[in-house]
Amino acid sequence: MNKGDLIESVASRMDESKAQAARAVEAVLESISSGVQEDGKVTIVGFGSFEKKHRPARKGINPATKEPMEIKASNTVGFKPAQSLKDSLRV
């Protein structure tokens, strides 16, 4: 499922237009993004949590030249699914 598919799914579940569903999806995604930036973590009960994580600098290999290189430290976002989401995926 991509963002367009998500918007279509939200529109059909809400019985609203795609434009209204797109605004709702955008608002949720922007809120999650700003929440992670400001607070470092966003938890959605029953779904999971998004958390800001720091990656320290590390050594790597340039795939084109096979030469060692230094990879800079960076920040990223991790997602940890809630137990109920994990359970829904079990067969």
PDB file of N, CA, C and O in Angstrom, chain B, residues numbered from 101:
ATOM      1  N   MET B 101       0.853  -1.173   0.000  1.00  0.00           N
ATOM      2  CA  MET B 101       0.000   0.000   0.000  1.00  0.00           C
ATOM      3  C   MET B 101       0.898   1.235   0.000  1.00  0.00           C
ATOM      4  O   MET B 101       1.838   1.331   0.789  1.00  0.00           O
ATOM      5  N   ASN B 102       0.603   2.160  -0.877  1.00  0.00           N
ATOM      6  CA  ASN B 102       1.325   3.425  -0.895  1.00  0.00           C
ATOM      7  C   ASN B 102       0.402   4.534  -0.392  1.00  0.00           C
ATOM      8  O   ASN B 102      -0.733   4.274   0.009  1.00  0.00           O
ATOM      9  N   LYS B 103       0.896   5.771  -0.416  1.00  0.00           N
ATOM     10  CA  LYS B 103       0.116   6.880   0.134  1.00  0.00           C
ATOM     11  C   LYS B 103      -1.215   7.071  -0.602  1.00  0.00           C
ATOM     12  O   LYS B 103      -2.236   7.347   0.029  1.00  0.00           O
ATOM     13  N   GLY B 104      -1.210   6.926  -1.911  1.00  0.00           N
ATOM     14  CA  GLY B 104      -2.449   7.049  -2.681  1.00  0.00           C
ATOM     15  C   GLY B 104      -3.466   5.982  -2.301  1.00  0.00           C
ATOM     16  O   GLY B 104      -4.659   6.259  -2.174  1.00  0.00           O
ATOM     17  N   ASP B 105      -2.976   4.753  -2.122  1.00  0.00           N
ATOM     18  CA  ASP B 105      -3.864   3.668  -1.698  1.00  0.00           C
ATOM     19  C   ASP B 105      -4.427   3.945  -0.299  1.00  0.00           C
ATOM     20  O   ASP B 105      -5.597   3.675  -0.026  1.00  0.00           O
ATOM     21  N   LEU B 106      -3.579   4.484   0.577  1.00  0.00           N
ATOM     22  CA  LEU B 106      -4.023   4.818   1.934  1.00  0.00           C
ATOM     23  C   LEU B 106      -5.115   5.872   1.889  1.00  0.00           C
ATOM     24  O   LEU B 106      -6.111   5.768   2.606  1.00  0.00           O
ATOM     25  N   ILE B 107      -4.938   6.877   1.061  1.00  0.00           N
ATOM     26  CA  ILE B 107      -5.947   7.936   0.931  1.00  0.00           C
ATOM     27  C   ILE B 107      -7.260   7.362   0.413  1.00  0.00           C
ATOM     28  O   ILE B 107      -8.329   7.715   0.911  1.00  0.00           O
ATOM     29  N   GLU B 108      -7.192   6.490  -0.571  1.00  0.00           N
ATOM     30  CA  GLU B 108      -8.409   5.854  -1.091  1.00  0.00           C
ATOM     31  C   GLU B 108      -9.101   5.032  -0.006  1.00  0.00           C
ATOM     32  O   GLU B 108     -10.325   5.074   0.120  1.00  0.00           O
ATOM     33  N   SER B 109      -8.331   4.292   0.769  1.00  0.00           N
ATOM     34  CA  SER B 109      -8.899   3.469   1.837  1.00  0.00           C
ATOM     35  C   SER B 109      -9.572   4.338   2.901  1.00  0.00           C
ATOM     36  O   SER B 109     -10.672   4.032   3.360  1.00  0.00           O
ATOM     37  N   VAL B 110      -8.899   5.422   3.286  1.00  0.00           N
ATOM     38  CA  VAL B 110      -9.473   6.335   4.283  1.00  0.00           C
ATOM     39  C   VAL B 110     -10.745   6.971   3.738  1.00  0.00           C
ATOM     40  O   VAL B 110     -11.732   7.094   4.464  1.00  0.00           O
ATOM     41  N   ALA B 111     -10.736   7.374   2.476  1.00  0.00           N
ATOM     42  CA  ALA B 111     -11.913   7.999   1.867  1.00  0.00           C
ATOM     43  C   ALA B 111     -13.102   7.047   1.879  1.00  0.00           C
ATOM     44  O   ALA B 111     -14.221   7.452   2.196  1.00  0.00           O
ATOM     45  N   SER B 112     -12.864   5.787   1.536  1.00  0.00           N
ATOM     46  CA  SER B 112     -13.982   4.836   1.494  1.00  0.00           C
ATOM     47  C   SER B 112     -14.478   4.491   2.899  1.00  0.00           C
ATOM     48  O   SER B 112     -15.678   4.308   3.101  1.00  0.00           O
ATOM     49  N   ARG B 113     -13.571   4.403   3.866  1.00  0.00           N
ATOM     50  CA  ARG B 113     -13.996   4.088   5.238  1.00  0.00           C
ATOM     51  C   ARG B 113     -14.736   5.250   5.886  1.00  0.00           C
ATOM     52  O   ARG B 113     -15.641   5.040   6.693  1.00  0.00           O
ATOM     53  N   MET B 114     -14.354   6.479   5.533  1.00  0.00           N
ATOM     54  CA  MET B 114     -15.008   7.663   6.099  1.00  0.00           C
ATOM     55  C   MET B 114     -16.210   8.095   5.277  1.00  0.00           C
ATOM     56  O   MET B 114     -16.968   8.972   5.692  1.00  0.00           O
ATOM     57  N   ASP B 115     -16.388   7.483   4.111  1.00  0.00           N
ATOM     58  CA  ASP B 115     -17.437   7.883   3.178  1.00  0.00           C
ATOM     59  C   ASP B 115     -17.313   9.372   2.861  1.00  0.00           C
ATOM     60  O   ASP B 115     -18.287  10.124   2.892  1.00  0.00           O
ATOM     61  N   GLU B 116     -16.057   9.771   2.550  1.00  0.00           N
ATOM     62  CA  GLU B 116     -15.740  11.157   2.215  1.00  0.00           C
ATOM     63  C   GLU B 116     -15.024  11.185   0.870  1.00  0.00           C
ATOM     64  O   GLU B 116     -14.704  10.144   0.297  1.00  0.00           O
ATOM     65  N   SER B 117     -14.781  12.398   0.380  1.00  0.00           N
ATOM     66  CA  SER B 117     -14.063  12.541  -0.892  1.00  0.00           C
ATOM     67  C   SER B 117     -12.576  12.250  -0.685  1.00  0.00           C
ATOM     68  O   SER B 117     -12.063  12.287   0.433  1.00  0.00           O
ATOM     69  N   LYS B 118     -11.903  11.959  -1.799  1.00  0.00           N
ATOM     70  CA  LYS B 118     -10.462  11.724  -1.724  1.00  0.00           C
ATOM     71  C   LYS B 118      -9.727  12.974  -1.244  1.00  0.00           C
ATOM     72  O   LYS B 118      -8.721  12.873  -0.541  1.00  0.00           O
ATOM     73  N   ALA B 119     -10.223  14.143  -1.619  1.00  0.00           N
ATOM     74  CA  ALA B 119      -9.579  15.390  -1.206  1.00  0.00           C
ATOM     75  C   ALA B 119      -9.632  15.554   0.312  1.00  0.00           C
ATOM     76  O   ALA B 119      -8.642  15.946   0.930  1.00  0.00           O
ATOM     77  N   GLN B 120     -10.783  15.254   0.910  1.00  0.00           N
ATOM     78  CA  GLN B 120     -10.900  15.354   2.366  1.00  0.00           C
ATOM     79  C   GLN B 120     -10.040  14.290   3.049  1.00  0.00           C
ATOM     80  O   GLN B 120      -9.408  14.561   4.070  1.00  0.00           O
ATOM     81  N   ALA B 121     -10.019  13.098   2.495  1.00  0.00           N
ATOM     82  CA  ALA B 121      -9.199  12.028   3.058  1.00  0.00           C
ATOM     83  C   ALA B 121      -7.722  12.381   2.941  1.00  0.00           C
ATOM     84  O   ALA B 121      -6.949  12.110   3.860  1.00  0.00           O
ATOM     85  N   ALA B 122      -7.322  12.978   1.828  1.00  0.00           N
ATOM     86  CA  ALA B 122      -5.925  13.385   1.640  1.00  0.00           C
ATOM     87  C   ALA B 122      -5.522  14.415   2.678  1.00  0.00           C
ATOM     88  O   ALA B 122      -4.417  14.355   3.217  1.00  0.00           O
ATOM     89  N   ARG B 123      -6.418  15.368   2.967  1.00  0.00           N
ATOM     90  CA  ARG B 123      -6.124  16.367   4.002  1.00  0.00           C
ATOM     91  C   ARG B 123      -5.991  15.703   5.367  1.00  0.00           C
ATOM     92  O   ARG B 123      -5.121  16.073   6.155  1.00  0.00           O
ATOM     93  N   ALA B 124      -6.842  14.730   5.648  1.00  0.00           N
ATOM     94  CA  ALA B 124      -6.780  14.032   6.937  1.00  0.00           C
ATOM     95  C   ALA B 124      -5.484  13.235   7.060  1.00  0.00           C
ATOM     96  O   ALA B 124      -4.826  13.283   8.099  1.00  0.00           O
ATOM     97  N   VAL B 125      -5.117  12.510   6.020  1.00  0.00           N
ATOM     98  CA  VAL B 125      -3.881  11.712   6.036  1.00  0.00           C
ATOM     99  C   VAL B 125      -2.677  12.641   6.185  1.00  0.00           C
ATOM    100  O   VAL B 125      -1.781  12.366   6.984  1.00  0.00           O
ATOM    101  N   GLU B 126      -2.647  13.736   5.424  1.00  0.00           N
ATOM    102  CA  GLU B 126      -1.545  14.697   5.518  1.00  0.00           C
ATOM    103  C   GLU B 126      -1.442  15.274   6.924  1.00  0.00           C
ATOM    104  O   GLU B 126      -0.341  15.427   7.453  1.00  0.00           O
ATOM    105  N   ALA B 127      -2.590  15.598   7.536  1.00  0.00           N
ATOM    106  CA  ALA B 127      -2.586  16.167   8.886  1.00  0.00           C
ATOM    107  C   ALA B 127      -2.007  15.175   9.894  1.00  0.00           C
ATOM    108  O   ALA B 127      -1.241  15.563  10.776  1.00  0.00           O
ATOM    109  N   VAL B 128      -2.364  13.914   9.770  1.00  0.00           N
ATOM    110  CA  VAL B 128      -1.846  12.889  10.677  1.00  0.00           C
ATOM    111  C   VAL B 128      -0.339  12.726  10.479  1.00  0.00           C
ATOM    112  O   VAL B 128       0.411  12.695  11.454  1.00  0.00           O
ATOM    113  N   LEU B 129       0.107  12.624   9.232  1.00  0.00           N
ATOM    114  CA  LEU B 129       1.532  12.446   8.964  1.00  0.00           C
ATOM    115  C   LEU B 129       2.357  13.649   9.433  1.00  0.00           C
ATOM    116  O   LEU B 129       3.438  13.480   9.996  1.00  0.00           O
ATOM    117  N   GLU B 130       1.852  14.848   9.204  1.00  0.00           N
ATOM    118  CA  GLU B 130       2.552  16.049   9.660  1.00  0.00           C
ATOM    119  C   GLU B 130       2.599  16.110  11.180  1.00  0.00           C
ATOM    120  O   GLU B 130       3.606  16.526  11.752  1.00  0.00           O
ATOM    121  N   SER B 131       1.522  15.699  11.837  1.00  0.00           N
ATOM    122  CA  SER B 131       1.489  15.696  13.301  1.00  0.00           C
ATOM    123  C   SER B 131       2.471  14.690  13.878  1.00  0.00           C
ATOM    124  O   SER B 131       3.138  14.976  14.872  1.00  0.00           O
ATOM    125  N   ILE B 132       2.566  13.516  13.267  1.00  0.00           N
ATOM    126  CA  ILE B 132       3.539  12.515  13.711  1.00  0.00           C
ATOM    127  C   ILE B 132       4.955  13.062  13.513  1.00  0.00           C
ATOM    128  O   ILE B 132       5.795  12.948  14.406  1.00  0.00           O
ATOM    129  N   SER B 133       5.215  13.647  12.361  1.00  0.00           N
ATOM    130  CA  SER B 133       6.534  14.190  12.059  1.00  0.00           C
ATOM    131  C   SER B 133       6.929  15.283  13.051  1.00  0.00           C
ATOM    132  O   SER B 133       8.033  15.254  13.596  1.00  0.00           O
ATOM    133  N   SER B 134       6.052  16.231  13.286  1.00  0.00           N
ATOM    134  CA  SER B 134       6.382  17.309  14.222  1.00  0.00           C
ATOM    135  C   SER B 134       6.479  16.796  15.653  1.00  0.00           C
ATOM    136  O   SER B 134       7.283  17.302  16.437  1.00  0.00           O
ATOM    137  N   GLY B 135       5.675  15.804  16.002  1.00  0.00           N
ATOM    138  CA  GLY B 135       5.757  15.213  17.341  1.00  0.00           C
ATOM    139  C   GLY B 135       7.095  14.539  17.588  1.00  0.00           C
ATOM    140  O   GLY B 135       7.671  14.669  18.668  1.00  0.00           O
ATOM    141  N   VAL B 136       7.591  13.818  16.590  1.00  0.00           N
ATOM    142  CA  VAL B 136       8.901  13.167  16.717  1.00  0.00           C
ATOM    143  C   VAL B 136      10.002  14.229  16.800  1.00  0.00           C
ATOM    144  O   VAL B 136      10.941  14.085  17.583  1.00  0.00           O
ATOM    145  N   GLN B 137       9.893  15.285  16.004  1.00  0.00           N
ATOM    146  CA  GLN B 137      10.900  16.346  16.025  1.00  0.00           C
ATOM    147  C   GLN B 137      10.920  17.064  17.373  1.00  0.00           C
ATOM    148  O   GLN B 137      11.990  17.334  17.919  1.00  0.00           O
ATOM    149  N   GLU B 138       9.746  17.373  17.906  1.00  0.00           N
ATOM    150  CA  GLU B 138       9.658  18.165  19.131  1.00  0.00           C
ATOM    151  C   GLU B 138       9.846  17.328  20.392  1.00  0.00           C
ATOM    152  O   GLU B 138      10.583  17.726  21.295  1.00  0.00           O
ATOM    153  N   ASP B 139       9.192  16.182  20.460  1.00  0.00           N
ATOM    154  CA  ASP B 139       9.181  15.386  21.685  1.00  0.00           C
ATOM    155  C   ASP B 139      10.101  14.172  21.636  1.00  0.00           C
ATOM    156  O   ASP B 139      10.401  13.582  22.674  1.00  0.00           O
ATOM    157  N   GLY B 140      10.548  13.796  20.452  1.00  0.00           N
ATOM    158  CA  GLY B 140      11.413  12.638  20.324  1.00  0.00           C
ATOM    159  C   GLY B 140      10.663  11.323  20.206  1.00  0.00           C
ATOM    160  O   GLY B 140      11.263  10.308  19.851  1.00  0.00           O
ATOM    161  N   LYS B 141       9.366  11.313  20.494  1.00  0.00           N
ATOM    162  CA  LYS B 141       8.601  10.071  20.419  1.00  0.00           C
ATOM    163  C   LYS B 141       7.113  10.367  20.252  1.00  0.00           C
ATOM    164  O   LYS B 141       6.580  11.298  20.856  1.00  0.00           O
ATOM    165  N   VAL B 142       6.457   9.563  19.427  1.00  0.00           N
ATOM    166  CA  VAL B 142       5.001   9.632  19.260  1.00  0.00           C
ATOM    167  C   VAL B 142       4.481   8.216  19.421  1.00  0.00           C
ATOM    168  O   VAL B 142       4.904   7.308  18.705  1.00  0.00           O
ATOM    169  N   THR B 143       3.556   8.024  20.369  1.00  0.00           N
ATOM    170  CA  THR B 143       2.972   6.707  20.612  1.00  0.00           C
ATOM    171  C   THR B 143       1.508   6.725  20.225  1.00  0.00           C
ATOM    172  O   THR B 143       0.750   7.594  20.655  1.00  0.00           O
ATOM    173  N   ILE B 144       1.118   5.762  19.411  1.00  0.00           N
ATOM    174  CA  ILE B 144      -0.277   5.590  19.024  1.00  0.00           C
ATOM    175  C   ILE B 144      -0.701   4.242  19.608  1.00  0.00           C
ATOM    176  O   ILE B 144      -0.316   3.188  19.102  1.00  0.00           O
ATOM    177  N   VAL B 145      -1.491   4.287  20.667  1.00  0.00           N
ATOM    178  CA  VAL B 145      -1.881   3.073  21.380  1.00  0.00           C
ATOM    179  C   VAL B 145      -2.595   2.122  20.425  1.00  0.00           C
ATOM    180  O   VAL B 145      -3.496   2.522  19.688  1.00  0.00           O
ATOM    181  N   GLY B 146      -2.179   0.858  20.451  1.00  0.00           N
ATOM    182  CA  GLY B 146      -2.769  -0.158  19.596  1.00  0.00           C
ATOM    183  C   GLY B 146      -2.139  -0.237  18.217  1.00  0.00           C
ATOM    184  O   GLY B 146      -2.444  -1.148  17.448  1.00  0.00           O
ATOM    185  N   PHE B 147      -1.262   0.710  17.895  1.00  0.00           N
ATOM    186  CA  PHE B 147      -0.590   0.710  16.590  1.00  0.00           C
ATOM    187  C   PHE B 147       0.920   0.600  16.758  1.00  0.00           C
ATOM    188  O   PHE B 147       1.535  -0.324  16.225  1.00  0.00           O
ATOM    189  N   GLY B 148       1.524   1.530  17.492  1.00  0.00           N
ATOM    190  CA  GLY B 148       2.963   1.476  17.714  1.00  0.00           C
ATOM    191  C   GLY B 148       3.517   2.838  18.052  1.00  0.00           C
ATOM    192  O   GLY B 148       2.764   3.787  18.273  1.00  0.00           O
ATOM    193  N   SER B 149       4.839   2.937  18.093  1.00  0.00           N
ATOM    194  CA  SER B 149       5.466   4.207  18.422  1.00  0.00           C
ATOM    195  C   SER B 149       6.591   4.528  17.448  1.00  0.00           C
ATOM    196  O   SER B 149       7.325   3.652  16.993  1.00  0.00           O
ATOM    197  N   PHE B 150       6.697   5.809  17.150  1.00  0.00           N
ATOM    198  CA  PHE B 150       7.758   6.351  16.313  1.00  0.00           C
ATOM    199  C   PHE B 150       8.715   7.053  17.259  1.00  0.00           C
ATOM    200  O   PHE B 150       8.288   7.838  18.105  1.00  0.00           O
ATOM    201  N   GLU B 151      10.017   6.775  17.124  1.00  0.00           N
ATOM    202  CA  GLU B 151      10.969   7.362  18.044  1.00  0.00           C
ATOM    203  C   GLU B 151      12.206   7.853  17.304  1.00  0.00           C
ATOM    204  O   GLU B 151      12.733   7.176  16.422  1.00  0.00           O
ATOM    205  N   LYS B 152      12.655   9.043  17.684  1.00  0.00           N
ATOM    206  CA  LYS B 152      13.866   9.614  17.114  1.00  0.00           C
ATOM    207  C   LYS B 152      15.059   8.823  17.658  1.00  0.00           C
ATOM    208  O   LYS B 152      15.153   8.573  18.860  1.00  0.00           O
ATOM    209  N   LYS B 153      15.961   8.435  16.767  1.00  0.00           N
ATOM    210  CA  LYS B 153      17.134   7.667  17.169  1.00  0.00           C
ATOM    211  C   LYS B 153      18.383   8.319  16.594  1.00  0.00           C
ATOM    212  O   LYS B 153      18.361   8.894  15.505  1.00  0.00           O
ATOM    213  N   HIS B 154      19.465   8.217  17.345  1.00  0.00           N
ATOM    214  CA  HIS B 154      20.739   8.774  16.896  1.00  0.00           C
ATOM    215  C   HIS B 154      21.635   7.631  16.431  1.00  0.00           C
ATOM    216  O   HIS B 154      21.815   6.643  17.143  1.00  0.00           O
ATOM    217  N   ARG B 155      22.186   7.772  15.251  1.00  0.00           N
ATOM    218  CA  ARG B 155      23.167   6.813  14.727  1.00  0.00           C
ATOM    219  C   ARG B 155      24.549   7.437  14.877  1.00  0.00           C
ATOM    220  O   ARG B 155      24.808   8.499  14.311  1.00  0.00           O
ATOM    221  N   PRO B 156      25.431   6.802  15.622  1.00  0.00           N
ATOM    222  CA  PRO B 156      26.777   7.359  15.751  1.00  0.00           C
ATOM    223  C   PRO B 156      27.560   7.213  14.440  1.00  0.00           C
ATOM    224  O   PRO B 156      27.188   6.439  13.558  1.00  0.00           O
ATOM    225  N   ALA B 157      28.644   7.973  14.340  1.00  0.00           N
ATOM    226  CA  ALA B 157      29.521   7.845  13.170  1.00  0.00           C
ATOM    227  C   ALA B 157      30.082   6.425  13.143  1.00  0.00           C
ATOM    228  O   ALA B 157      30.282   5.808  14.189  1.00  0.00           O
ATOM    229  N   ARG B 158      30.331   5.920  11.953  1.00  0.00           N
ATOM    230  CA  ARG B 158      30.829   4.545  11.841  1.00  0.00           C
ATOM    231  C   ARG B 158      31.629   4.397  10.554  1.00  0.00           C
ATOM    232  O   ARG B 158      31.561   5.235   9.655  1.00  0.00           O
ATOM    233  N   LYS B 159      32.373   3.328  10.493  1.00  0.00           N
ATOM    234  CA  LYS B 159      33.154   3.038   9.292  1.00  0.00           C
ATOM    235  C   LYS B 159      32.303   2.207   8.338  1.00  0.00           C
ATOM    236  O   LYS B 159      31.525   1.355   8.768  1.00  0.00           O
ATOM    237  N   GLY B 160      32.455   2.457   7.060  1.00  0.00           N
ATOM    238  CA  GLY B 160      31.729   1.709   6.037  1.00  0.00           C
ATOM    239  C   GLY B 160      32.633   1.474   4.845  1.00  0.00           C
ATOM    240  O   GLY B 160      33.822   1.794   4.869  1.00  0.00           O
ATOM    241  N   ILE B 161      32.052   0.913   3.808  1.00  0.00           N
ATOM    242  CA  ILE B 161      32.796   0.659   2.573  1.00  0.00           C
ATOM    243  C   ILE B 161      32.030   1.273   1.416  1.00  0.00           C
ATOM    244  O   ILE B 161      30.830   1.047   1.263  1.00  0.00           O
ATOM    245  N   ASN B 162      32.731   2.050   0.606  1.00  0.00           N
ATOM    246  CA  ASN B 162      32.132   2.634  -0.586  1.00  0.00           C
ATOM    247  C   ASN B 162      31.855   1.479  -1.563  1.00  0.00           C
ATOM    248  O   ASN B 162      32.793   0.818  -2.008  1.00  0.00           O
ATOM    249  N   PRO B 163      30.581   1.229  -1.903  1.00  0.00           N
ATOM    250  CA  PRO B 163      30.271   0.087  -2.766  1.00  0.00           C
ATOM    251  C   PRO B 163      30.856   0.202  -4.180  1.00  0.00           C
ATOM    252  O   PRO B 163      31.080  -0.813  -4.839  1.00  0.00           O
ATOM    253  N   ALA B 164      31.100   1.415  -4.640  1.00  0.00           N
ATOM    254  CA  ALA B 164      31.634   1.593  -5.992  1.00  0.00           C
ATOM    255  C   ALA B 164      33.137   1.323  -6.047  1.00  0.00           C
ATOM    256  O   ALA B 164      33.633   0.695  -6.982  1.00  0.00           O
ATOM    257  N   THR B 165      33.858   1.813  -5.021  1.00  0.00           N
ATOM    258  CA  THR B 165      35.323   1.697  -5.058  1.00  0.00           C
ATOM    259  C   THR B 165      35.868   0.637  -4.099  1.00  0.00           C
ATOM    260  O   THR B 165      37.044   0.280  -4.170  1.00  0.00           O
ATOM    261  N   LYS B 166      35.028   0.144  -3.216  1.00  0.00           N
ATOM    262  CA  LYS B 166      35.416  -0.824  -2.174  1.00  0.00           C
ATOM    263  C   LYS B 166      36.413  -0.241  -1.176  1.00  0.00           C
ATOM    264  O   LYS B 166      37.043  -0.980  -0.418  1.00  0.00           O
ATOM    265  N   GLU B 167      36.557   1.085  -1.175  1.00  0.00           N
ATOM    266  CA  GLU B 167      37.453   1.759  -0.248  1.00  0.00           C
ATOM    267  C   GLU B 167      36.746   2.004   1.083  1.00  0.00           C
ATOM    268  O   GLU B 167      35.543   2.263   1.097  1.00  0.00           O
ATOM    269  N   PRO B 168      37.474   1.927   2.208  1.00  0.00           N
ATOM    270  CA  PRO B 168      36.873   2.270   3.495  1.00  0.00           C
ATOM    271  C   PRO B 168      36.513   3.754   3.521  1.00  0.00           C
ATOM    272  O   PRO B 168      37.181   4.580   2.898  1.00  0.00           O
ATOM    273  N   MET B 169      35.460   4.074   4.243  1.00  0.00           N
ATOM    274  CA  MET B 169      35.036   5.464   4.362  1.00  0.00           C
ATOM    275  C   MET B 169      34.381   5.679   5.715  1.00  0.00           C
ATOM    276  O   MET B 169      33.954   4.727   6.367  1.00  0.00           O
ATOM    277  N   GLU B 170      34.306   6.925   6.127  1.00  0.00           N
ATOM    278  CA  GLU B 170      33.673   7.290   7.387  1.00  0.00           C
ATOM    279  C   GLU B 170      32.241   7.740   7.080  1.00  0.00           C
ATOM    280  O   GLU B 170      32.027   8.618   6.244  1.00  0.00           O
ATOM    281  N   ILE B 171      31.277   7.141   7.754  1.00  0.00           N
ATOM    282  CA  ILE B 171      29.877   7.541   7.604  1.00  0.00           C
ATOM    283  C   ILE B 171      29.562   8.462   8.770  1.00  0.00           C
ATOM    284  O   ILE B 171      29.776   8.093   9.925  1.00  0.00           O
ATOM    285  N   LYS B 172      29.056   9.658   8.481  1.00  0.00           N
ATOM    286  CA  LYS B 172      28.771  10.660   9.511  1.00  0.00           C
ATOM    287  C   LYS B 172      27.665  10.192  10.449  1.00  0.00           C
ATOM    288  O   LYS B 172      26.833   9.361  10.087  1.00  0.00           O
ATOM    289  N   ALA B 173      27.671  10.737  11.651  1.00  0.00           N
ATOM    290  CA  ALA B 173      26.583  10.512  12.602  1.00  0.00           C
ATOM    291  C   ALA B 173      25.319  11.155  12.034  1.00  0.00           C
ATOM    292  O   ALA B 173      25.393  12.162  11.330  1.00  0.00           O
ATOM    293  N   SER B 174      24.168  10.575  12.340  1.00  0.00           N
ATOM    294  CA  SER B 174      22.910  11.125  11.832  1.00  0.00           C
ATOM    295  C   SER B 174      21.769  10.752  12.767  1.00  0.00           C
ATOM    296  O   SER B 174      21.907   9.897  13.642  1.00  0.00           O
ATOM    297  N   ASN B 175      20.651  11.411  12.557  1.00  0.00           N
ATOM    298  CA  ASN B 175      19.429  11.081  13.281  1.00  0.00           C
ATOM    299  C   ASN B 175      18.471  10.401  12.321  1.00  0.00           C
ATOM    300  O   ASN B 175      18.456  10.706  11.128  1.00  0.00           O
ATOM    301  N   THR B 176      17.679   9.488  12.836  1.00  0.00           N
ATOM    302  CA  THR B 176      16.698   8.782  12.025  1.00  0.00           C
ATOM    303  C   THR B 176      15.467   8.519  12.886  1.00  0.00           C
ATOM    304  O   THR B 176      15.437   8.893  14.059  1.00  0.00           O
ATOM    305  N   VAL B 177      14.466   7.887  12.318  1.00  0.00           N
ATOM    306  CA  VAL B 177      13.257   7.555  13.051  1.00  0.00           C
ATOM    307  C   VAL B 177      13.080   6.044  13.026  1.00  0.00           C
ATOM    308  O   VAL B 177      13.204   5.409  11.979  1.00  0.00           O
ATOM    309  N   GLY B 178      12.791   5.483  14.185  1.00  0.00           N
ATOM    310  CA  GLY B 178      12.503   4.061  14.275  1.00  0.00           C
ATOM    311  C   GLY B 178      11.032   3.859  14.585  1.00  0.00           C
ATOM    312  O   GLY B 178      10.386   4.731  15.167  1.00  0.00           O
ATOM    313  N   PHE B 179      10.509   2.720  14.198  1.00  0.00           N
ATOM    314  CA  PHE B 179       9.114   2.380  14.491  1.00  0.00           C
ATOM    315  C   PHE B 179       9.083   1.056  15.220  1.00  0.00           C
ATOM    316  O   PHE B 179       9.701   0.081  14.790  1.00  0.00           O
ATOM    317  N   LYS B 180       8.356   1.025  16.330  1.00  0.00           N
ATOM    318  CA  LYS B 180       8.177  -0.213  17.073  1.00  0.00           C
ATOM    319  C   LYS B 180       6.678  -0.503  17.110  1.00  0.00           C
ATOM    320  O   LYS B 180       5.916   0.267  17.695  1.00  0.00           O
ATOM    321  N   PRO B 181       6.245  -1.604  16.493  1.00  0.00           N
ATOM    322  CA  PRO B 181       4.808  -1.901  16.469  1.00  0.00           C
ATOM    323  C   PRO B 181       4.295  -2.309  17.847  1.00  0.00           C
ATOM    324  O   PRO B 181       5.016  -2.910  18.643  1.00  0.00           O
ATOM    325  N   ALA B 182       3.042  -1.972  18.109  1.00  0.00           N
ATOM    326  CA  ALA B 182       2.388  -2.384  19.353  1.00  0.00           C
ATOM    327  C   ALA B 182       2.119  -3.887  19.306  1.00  0.00           C
ATOM    328  O   ALA B 182       2.043  -4.482  18.231  1.00  0.00           O
ATOM    329  N   GLN B 183       1.979  -4.483  20.471  1.00  0.00           N
ATOM    330  CA  GLN B 183       1.740  -5.921  20.536  1.00  0.00           C
ATOM    331  C   GLN B 183       0.468  -6.310  19.797  1.00  0.00           C
ATOM    332  O   GLN B 183       0.423  -7.359  19.154  1.00  0.00           O
ATOM    333  N   SER B 184      -0.567  -5.477  19.880  1.00  0.00           N
ATOM    334  CA  SER B 184      -1.819  -5.804  19.194  1.00  0.00           C
ATOM    335  C   SER B 184      -1.635  -5.821  17.669  1.00  0.00           C
ATOM    336  O   SER B 184      -2.267  -6.623  16.982  1.00  0.00           O
ATOM    337  N   LEU B 185      -0.786  -4.954  17.143  1.00  0.00           N
ATOM    338  CA  LEU B 185      -0.504  -4.968  15.701  1.00  0.00           C
ATOM    339  C   LEU B 185       0.274  -6.212  15.332  1.00  0.00           C
ATOM    340  O   LEU B 185      -0.005  -6.836  14.308  1.00  0.00           O
ATOM    341  N   LYS B 186       1.249  -6.584  16.153  1.00  0.00           N
ATOM    342  CA  LYS B 186       2.015  -7.801  15.915  1.00  0.00           C
ATOM    343  C   LYS B 186       1.094  -9.029  15.926  1.00  0.00           C
ATOM    344  O   LYS B 186       1.190  -9.912  15.074  1.00  0.00           O
ATOM    345  N   ASP B 187       0.208  -9.052  16.914  1.00  0.00           N
ATOM    346  CA  ASP B 187      -0.713 -10.187  17.033  1.00  0.00           C
ATOM    347  C   ASP B 187      -1.647 -10.290  15.833  1.00  0.00           C
ATOM    348  O   ASP B 187      -2.014 -11.395  15.434  1.00  0.00           O
ATOM    349  N   SER B 188      -2.034  -9.165  15.256  1.00  0.00           N
ATOM    350  CA  SER B 188      -2.950  -9.194  14.106  1.00  0.00           C
ATOM    351  C   SER B 188      -2.281  -9.753  12.871  1.00  0.00           C
ATOM    352  O   SER B 188      -2.962 -10.163  11.931  1.00  0.00           O
ATOM    353  N   LEU B 189      -0.942  -9.778  12.854  1.00  0.00           N
ATOM    354  CA  LEU B 189      -0.214 -10.290  11.691  1.00  0.00           C
ATOM    355  C   LEU B 189       0.097 -11.764  11.778  1.00  0.00           C
ATOM    356  O   LEU B 189       0.523 -12.368  10.794  1.00  0.00           O
ATOM    357  N   ARG B 190      -0.108 -12.346  12.930  1.00  0.00           N
ATOM    358  CA  ARG B 190       0.183 -13.779  13.087  1.00  0.00           C
ATOM    359  C   ARG B 190      -0.855 -14.627  12.366  1.00  0.00           C
ATOM    360  O   ARG B 190      -2.036 -14.284  12.315  1.00  0.00           O
ATOM    361  N   VAL B 191      -0.399 -15.715  11.824  1.00  0.00           N
ATOM    362  CA  VAL B 191      -1.286 -16.599  11.096  1.00  0.00           C
ATOM    363  C   VAL B 191      -1.583 -17.839  11.904  1.00  0.00           C
ATOM    364  O   VAL B 191      -2.322 -18.711  11.447  1.00  0.00           O
TER     365      VAL B 191
END
